[in-house]
Amino acid sequence: MQNCKYYLPEKPWLIGMAIGGLIIGWMMLSGFIHFGETTFLCSLASSTAREKAKYEETPIQLQAIVHYATSRIVPQQSFAEISITFNVLKALAPCNFLVFGLGHDSVMWNSLNPRGTTVFLEEDPKWVKSVLKDAPNLQAYTVQYRTQLREADQLLSTYRTEPYCSPYKAYLRGNYNCKLALTGLPEMVYDKEWDLIMIDAPRGYFAEAPGRMGAIFSAAVMARARKGSGVTHVFLHDIDRKVEKVYAEEFLCRKYVVNGVGRLWHFEIPPAANLTTNGGGDTGGEWFC
Ligand SMILES: C[S@@+](CC[C@H](N)C(=O)[O-])C[C@H]1O[C@@H](n2cnc3c(N)ncnc32)[C@H](O)[C@@H]1O
C-alpha cells in the first residue's frame, strides 16, 4: 500500500503550475471585485444583496405575524384583492405607499413595504387613536375632508367650470378653488412622490360621510404630477358603489385599469409629462381621461 506521507508526484512541476494558476486567478478575481464598484461581478453581487435585502424579514413583518396571529379580526379586502397590491409591492418595495384609511389591514400594508414609507390618512381621530394603541409604529395622520357624499353628483357636474380643477391647472396644496382637491393633507404627503396609492377610505356609505370624491381626484392629480420614472399605481376599493365607479371613470380612467378583482380596480397612471397635449382623447388634454 502506498504511504501518503512519502508520496511524491511524478511531475512536481505540474502541481507547481496548478498552485501558481490558482494564486494568480484568485488575485485577479479579488482585484476585479475590489477595484471597481461598477465591475460586472461587483454590481452582480451588490444587486443580488439588494434583492435579498428587499424582502428579508424586518421587525415590522415579524410584528405583523404576531398581530394577526393573535387577532380575531381580519382585513376587509379578500385574498385576491390584497394579492393585486401585494404583487406590486413585492416588485417595488421599498417604495412610497399612501393609504387612504386606517383599518384592520394597516399593519399588513405597513409590513408589505419593508424599509419603505407607508403613510395612512384617516378621517376619524378616535379611530386613529384606537388603531395606534395596538400598532404604535404606523405612520398615520388625521385628515379633514371638505366634501360630503351627498354632494357627489353636483361636484361631478360642476367641477369643469372651475379652471383649477382642470388637469392642466389642478394642484393640491392650497387649491381652495377646487373643492375636489384635498387641501388638508400633512405637508409630507404633498412633498413626497407616491408610487402606490390605496383608496379604501374615507367612508362613503351615508350622505354625511366625506365620500371618496376628493381622494380619487387627488390621487389622479398626484399621479399626473409624477416626476420620477414609471407610473403611479392606484388601487380603488368598493368600485361596486356608484360614486367610486363614476369618479374612477372620470379621473382615474378606464384606459388605465390594468387589473381588477372583486371590488378592487388597479390603475397604472402615467405622468402627464409623458402625454401629449392635443385637447383630450387618449392624451394629456383638457380633461382627465
Ligand atoms: C372601508 S373602511 C376601511 C377598512 C379597511 N380596509 C379594513 O380592512 O379594515 C374605511 C373607514 O372606515 C372606518 N372604520 C373602519 N373600521 C372601523 C372600526 N372598526 N371602527 C371605526 N371606524 C372604522 C375608518 O374611518 C376607515 O378609514
The ligand as a Tripos MOL2 file, in Angstrom:
@<TRIPOS>MOLECULE
LIG
   27    29     1     0     0
SMALL
NO_CHARGES

@<TRIPOS>ATOM
      1 C1        -63.9030   50.6630    4.4130 C.3       1 LIG1
      2 S1        -63.0820   51.1180    5.8640 S.3       1 LIG1
      3 C2        -61.5180   50.5070    5.5250 C.3       1 LIG1
      4 C3        -61.3720   49.2350    6.1670 C.3       1 LIG1
      5 C4        -60.0600   48.5810    5.9510 C.3       1 LIG1
      6 N1        -59.7960   48.3520    4.5800 N.3       1 LIG1
      7 C5        -60.0040   47.2690    6.7210 C.2       1 LIG1
      8 O1        -59.7440   46.2500    6.1270 O.co2     1 LIG1
      9 O2        -60.2040   47.3240    7.9130 O.co2     1 LIG1
     10 C6        -62.9020   52.8320    5.7440 C.3       1 LIG1
     11 C7        -63.0540   53.6290    7.0050 C.3       1 LIG1
     12 O3        -63.9900   53.0630    7.8710 O.3       1 LIG1
     13 C8        -63.6600   53.4350    9.1960 C.3       1 LIG1
     14 N2        -63.5240   52.2240   10.0100 N.ar      1 LIG1
     15 C9        -63.1480   51.0270    9.5860 C.ar      1 LIG1
     16 N3        -63.1920   50.1310   10.5970 N.ar      1 LIG1
     17 C10       -63.6150   50.7910   11.6760 C.ar      1 LIG1
     18 C11       -63.9010   50.4200   13.0080 C.ar      1 LIG1
     19 N4        -63.7420   49.1680   13.4310 N.pl3     1 LIG1
     20 N5        -64.3020   51.3780   13.8510 N.ar      1 LIG1
     21 C12       -64.4710   52.6280   13.4270 C.ar      1 LIG1
     22 N6        -64.2470   53.0420   12.1670 N.ar      1 LIG1
     23 C13       -63.8220   52.1380   11.2990 C.ar      1 LIG1
     24 C14       -62.4140   54.2380    9.1530 C.3       1 LIG1
     25 O4        -62.7480   55.6100    9.1420 O.3       1 LIG1
     26 C15       -61.8190   53.8110    7.8200 C.3       1 LIG1
     27 O5        -60.9740   54.7600    7.2840 O.3       1 LIG1
@<TRIPOS>BOND
     1     1     2 1
     2     2     3 1
     3     2    10 1
     4     3     4 1
     5     4     5 1
     6     5     6 1
     7     5     7 1
     8     7     8 2
     9     7     9 1
    10    10    11 1
    11    11    12 1
    12    11    26 1
    13    12    13 1
    14    13    14 1
    15    13    24 1
    16    14    15 ar
    17    14    23 ar
    18    15    16 ar
    19    16    17 ar
    20    17    18 ar
    21    17    23 ar
    22    18    19 1
    23    18    20 ar
    24    20    21 ar
    25    21    22 ar
    26    22    23 ar
    27    24    25 1
    28    24    26 1
    29    26    27 1
@<TRIPOS>SUBSTRUCTURE
     1 LIG1         1 GROUP 0 **** ****
